Amino acid sequence: MRTVELLCSPELDAGVRAAWSRLAAAGLPSLAGNTHPTNRPHLTLASVDEFPPGAEQRLADLCAAALPLPVRLGRLEVLDGSAPLVWLVHPTPQLVALHGAVWDVLAGAPGPHPWHLPGRWVPHLSLALRFRGADRRRARAVAGAQRPGGAFVAARSYDGGTRTVRELTAACPRPGG
């Protein structure tokens, strides 16, 4: 599996990690316990079994041209499927356009994962995996009271086979900065 992911600005990253810590301290499921070096707050735009030839450079160019993108977080929600607890990300026109352009590059890629496809994608930042049955009301009070701000400032690709990441773009300056 290969992904295309957007990475958070330092203030957004710190805010999401703080929510992870608050959830863990409250005894709720949280990504705070995932110590793998690739674990960090991110927004997944696409996931496929493998990139088509030449796609990685085209994706890098596309993301470099689109970033930074300001982020506005919405409510906490538990998504279907594996039932992750997430902070919804407001789908700005720029974010939706980047998502569509990424999938244009990946057209015909083997094994597109349906939850990231245009028309089905729910932009979000994950706070906990497999949250089904946990206390949603308490999680909203613990983690959702303080919505951090920031931007998406870089892009990477995760390789599920090797459990490594590859930088698609370097971090870019903040909007207006």
Disulfide bonds with the S-S distance in Angstrom:
none
